[in-house]
């Protein structure tokens, strides 16, 4: 037996024990935790960073342990169980079963079967299967009750929409991947994707979304199911930078609704002078920028030796612009709001740090990688003169990227590879890789020099990477 494997198992056990104690302590002391049934509720966004970290460590460690000790039979059993759980969720949704179960207390399954118009015997088997994953429970024989997990699928219907998208589209397209490869080989055309050949009438995913409002709704729900996690990861990576020594920071975000991000950073780092920039070019309306302004400061943002507390960034909104109420909120915090045409030269000349956060194809698979590259290139060029004229200024490009193999936790990499394959199967697209982004950045310059990546920050528990970029003279294109 490989002794390094034994060492990893022991290390995982210790990590799991510490994280479990930390999460248990949070739930014991939290005053605003609402239990709607058996199981733990989600960790509140306002919870201490240690609670969020403990939860992520538990999930990552369990995934690693399963990988370390898996055998063929166990691997196949896990595949079969996940398949049946998805089928059960689809069945529960089709017959509106969850809505018939009260959020509090238990009821006889016979009554739920009558209300839903399904056989009681099948309902019992479905409930007993999903309960193995903490979804619904049988507190007494032939009675059903919600758990905290299943109750969320009732109070937040978008979760069930996301599950239905996985069952009805992601799973089906995945099983057509081999057929698409046999028929088309390597192709980048969306009408030749695995999804396009799934039905009787070949149709691209974008066209299907245009014609089927329900599919569009489920698709949006599927995207949003991990949006908050992406924001949390972005906050974690950016919080590793040395904000305490900065005075003027310009945040340029793809998110059209950055008020929460700015608000959290303002609350955490009150010394920062912030100006929010909104990109108002319609083709790039999903790239909403943020900015901060103040005096020049040549402190190194990537000096992470200090213990800067995490800042929590907010969630993107589907709205293409900041609402007037959000703008008012920012103004009340003493934050200026400006507009800038996408790709126009950066007007904030005295910021010490510019943070550019753009999306990735997996954040919007109906947008091609090529269009994202065009948007990113335009924004890099928009900041070229500022960085050339102020050599102390740093541009931080923060994006969710495909991680290099083994560079992040197993569960994190699995989720990233899953999203990348979903892109392939739905629209024949792919996610950005770190090397591609570095090459793109360092390909922007003029006769005086070019942009150079001088540092990078990332965490093992997410796929967001922050690249520090400066203008390097004497390296013309």
N, C-alpha and C positions, 0 to 999 in steps of 0.2 A: 504494500500500500504506500502511496506517495505521502511522505511525512508532512509536506507542505500543505496537503489537503487537510490533514488532521489539525494542523496549526490554524488554518483558516476557519475550520468548524469551531474550534475553541474560541477564536477571536470573535466570531459571529455570535456565539452564545453569550459572551461577556457584553458585547455591544447591545444585544437584544435585551438583556437583563437591565442594563443601565437605562436604556430608552424606555422600557416598560415602566420602570419606577418613576421616571420623569413624567411620563404621560399620566400615570395614575395619580401622582401628586397634583398635577394640574386639575384633573377632574374632581379631586377631593376638595380643593380650595376654591374652585371657580364658583361664582355666585349666580351666573347667568346661564347655566347649562340647563336646557329643557329636554327631559327624556320623554319621548312619546311611546316608548315600548322597550322591549329588551334590546340590548346593544348600546354602543356608545354613539353619541351625536358627533357631528363634525366639529373639529376644533374651530372655535370662533376666529374670524379674521382679526379681531382685537386682542386675541390671546397673546401671551408673551412669546417671543421668538423661540424660546426653549421648548415650548409645547409643540409648535409646528416642526421643529427640528426632531423632536423625539418621535413624532408620528412618522416622519419621512424615514428615519433610521429604522424603525420597526418594519415598515413595508419593504425597504431595500434589503434588510438583513434576512427577512423571511424568504424573499425571492432568491437571494444568494444561497441560502441553506438548501432550498429545494433543488437548485441547480447542482450543488455539490454532492448531494446524496441520492439524486434521481437514478432509477434503474429503468430499463425499457418498459416493464409492465406498469410501473408507476407513471412514467411519461405518457403512455397511451391512455391510462385511466384518467389522467388530468385532462387530456385532449377531449375525451368522451364526456367528462363531466362538464367542461366549459361549453361544449356543444349543446348538451341537454339543458343547461341553465339558460342559454340564449333562446332555445326553443320554448322553454317554459315562460320566459318573459314575453315572448311574442304571443303565446297562447293567452296569457293573463291580459295582455293589452287588447287583443282582438275581441275578447268577450267582456271587457270593461270590469274585470273582477275586482281589481284593487279599489275602485271607487265604491264598491258595495260593502267593503269591510270598514267598520268604524275605526277611527284613529285611536280611540281608547277602548280597552276591554276586548274580550273575545266573543265570538258568535259561532253557533253550530255551522259546520260546512254545508249541511243540508240546506239551510236558509240561503246561504250565499249561492249555492248551486241553482236553487230555484230562481233567485233574482237575476242571475246571469244567464240562465238558460243552458247550463252545461251539466253533464252527468256528474253526480256527486263522487262517484268512484274515480273519475279522471281528476277532478279537482283535488281530492285527497292525495293522489300520487304526485301531482304537480307541486302542491304546497310542501309535501315532505321532501321533495327534491330541492326546491329553492331554499328551504329552511336550513339545509346543510351549508349554505353560503351566507346565512344571516339575513335572508330576505323572506319575510313572513315567518311565523312560528306556530306551533301546535301546543299551546299551554296545557290543554287536556285533550283526551282522545276525541277526534273528529270535531274539534273546535279550532278556529283560526284567529290569529291576531296579527296586527302589524308589529314589526320591529322598527327601531329608529331608522334603519336603512330603507325599508319598504315604504314607510310613511313619507319619506322625502320624495318618492316617486308619485305620491298623490298630491302633496302640497306644492310640489314643483314639477308640473307636467312635462317640462322640457327634458327632464331626465328620461322619461319614458319615450319621448320623441327620439332622443338620441339612441336609446336601445333599439327602437324600431328601425332606425336608419341602419344600425349595425346588422340587425337580423335580415332586413329586406334588401339591402344594397351592398354593404361592405362584405358580408359573408358570401353572397352570391357572386360578386365580382371577383373575389379572391379565388373561388373555385373555377373561374373561367380563365385564370391567368395562363395556365398551360395551353388552353385552346387558342388564346390570343397570340401567344408566342409561336405556336405551330402555324397559325394563319398569316401573321404579319411580321414575325421576327422582331427586330429592334426598330421601333418606330416612335416618333414623338407626336403623332397626330391623335388628337382626342377622340376622333371618330373611329379609331382603330384600337381603342382600349379594351380591356377585359369587360368593363361595364357595358360598352357599346354593343357587344355581341351576346349580352346576357339575355335579352328579350327576343321575341320573334321578329320585331322590327328594329334593326340596328339604329342606335341613337346615341349621340354623345351625352355625357352627363350634364353639361351646361344646357343643352337643348331640353333635356328632360326636366331640369329644374325650372326652366322658363314655362314649360307647359303644365307642370304639376305642382300646384301650390303646396300640397301636403308634403311632397318630397322636399321642396324648398324649405318649409318650416322644420322638417326633421333634420335637414342638412345643417341649418343654422344652429339648432339645438345640439347637434353632434359637435360642431366647432366650439360652441360655448362650454361644453362639458369639460374642456381642459383649458379654457381661456384664463380662468382665475389662477390655475396652477402656473401658467406661463408668466402671469404678472408677478406671482409670488417668487418664481425663480429669478425673474429680472430684478426684483427688489433685492433678493439675496446676493446676487452677483454685484450689483451696483453698490450695495452697502459695504462691500469689501474694499471699496476705494476710499481714499483719505479725504472725506468731505470737510473735515474740521479745519483744514488749512486752506480751503478755497473761499473765495469771496464772490466770484461771478461765474455762474454756470449756465450754459444755454442747452436746454433739453429739446431735441428735435425728434418727435415720436411719430410712428406710423399710426398710432391710436388717434382717432379723431376726437377723443374725449378725455384729455389728460388731467382734468381738474383734481381727481383723487391722488394722482401721483404727486402733483405739485403740492397739494395740501399736506400730504404725509411728510414730504421732504421739508416743507416749511415748518411743520410742527417739530420735526426732529432736529433740523439745523436752522434755527431762527436767524442766524447771521447771514444766510444767503440772500442775495437780492435777485429776485426771479422775474423774468419777463416771459410770458407764454407766447409763442409764435404759432399761428394757425396757417397751414398751407391751404391756399384757396384755389388752386388750379383744379378744375373738375376731374380731369383724368387721374390726378393723384390725390383725390379728396380723402382717400383712406390713409393719407400720411399726415397726421396732425402733429405739428411740432410743439416743442416746449423750449423755453429759454430762460436764462438767468443773466443778469448783468451786474457788473461792478468793476472795481479797479483791477488792474493786472496783478497777477499773483503767480510767481514761478514755482510754487510748491509742487512737488511731484504727487499727482493724484494717485499714482499707482504705488505709492509708498504705503503698503497695507500693514505696516508693523504695529500701528495703533489698533485699539479695539473699538472701532467705529460700530455703533449699534445699528441693527438692521432697520432700514426704512421700508415701509410697506407701500408698494405701488398699487394704484387702483386698476379696475377692470375696464377694458375698452367698451365703448358703447357702439351699437350698430348704426347710430346716427352719423351722417357724414360730417357734421359740424358740431362744435361746442354749442350747447343750447344757451339762450340768453341768460337763463337762471344760473348756469354754471359759470358764465362769464362774470355775472354779478358776484357770485361767491368768491371767485378769484380776486376780483377788485377789492372785496371786503377784507381779504387777507393781505392787501397791499401789493398785489401782483399785477403788473401791467399785462395787457393782452394786445398783441399785434397780429397782423396778417402778412404773409409773404407768399408770393407766387412760387410754386414748386420749381426748383432748379435755379431760382433767382439768387444772385450773390448774397451771402449772409450779411444782413444789415447791422447785426450786433458786433461791433468791432472790438469791444474792450472786455469780452468774457475771457476768463482764463481756461475754462473747460467747456467744450461743446459735446453733448451726448446725443448721438444719432441712433434711434431705435426703429428699425424698419421690420416689416413682417417677413414671413417665409412662405413658400408655396403651401405648406401644410396648414398655415393659418387662413389661407383662402385659395384652395385648389383650382377655383375657376380663374385665377390670375396666374399667368404663366411665369415660369422662372425668368424668361427673357424680359418680361415687363418689369419684374422686380429688380433685375440687374440694371435696367434703364433708369428706374427711379433712384436706385442707390447711387449709380454713377453720376446722375444729375446733382444729387445732394452732396456727393464728395467734391464735385467741381464747384458747387456753390460755396464750399468752405475753404477752397484752395487758397484764395487770396488772403483770407483772414489768417490762416496758419502760416502763410509765407511772410506776411508783414509782422506777425507777432510770433516769433519763434518759441516763446515761452508757453504759448497756448497749446492745449492738447485736444484732439478730437477723439472721443470714445465711441466706437461703433459697437453697439450691443445688438446681437441677433440670436435667435434660436437656430442652431446649426446641427447637422448630422455630426455626432461625436466621432472622433477617431476610435477605432476598436480598442476596448479595454480602458478608455480614458475616464469613463463614468461608471456609476454603479450598474449592476446587471439589469435591474428593473427599469432604470432610466434609459439605458441603451435599447432595451427591448421595446419600450414605448416609442422611442425615436425611430427605430427600424420599422415598427408597425405603421407609423404615420407615413414614412417614406414609401412603403409598399402600397398603402392605400392610395397615395398619389399616383403611383404607377398604374394601379388597377382601375381607378376611376377616370383619370384624365391623361395618362401617359406623361406625368410630370415627375419631378423629383425635388428633394430638398437641397439646400446649399451645403457644401462641405467647407471646413475651416480653410483648407489650402486654396480653394477657389476664391473665398472672400479676401484672403491675404493678397493673392495675385491681382484681384480686381482693384483693391485699394492702392497697391503699389504701382498700378498701371495708370494712375491719375497724376498728372503733373504738367509742367510747362518748360520753357527753355532754361529757367533758373533752377529747377529741381523737381522733386516729386514727393508724394506722400509716402511715408514709410511706417510700417508697424513696428513700434518700439517696445511694446509690452502686451501682455494678455492676462486676463483674470477669468477663472472659471471655477466651478465647484463640481465635485463628483456626484452631487445629488440632483443635478439638472443639466440641461443642454444649452443654456444661455452662455454665451461667451462674450466678454468685453475686450475689444482690441484697442490699445492705446496707439494713436496715430499722430505723428508730427511731420512738419515739412522739413525735408532734408535737402539743403542746397548742394549744388555741385553734382547732382545726379539727374541731369535732364533726360527726358524721354527720347 
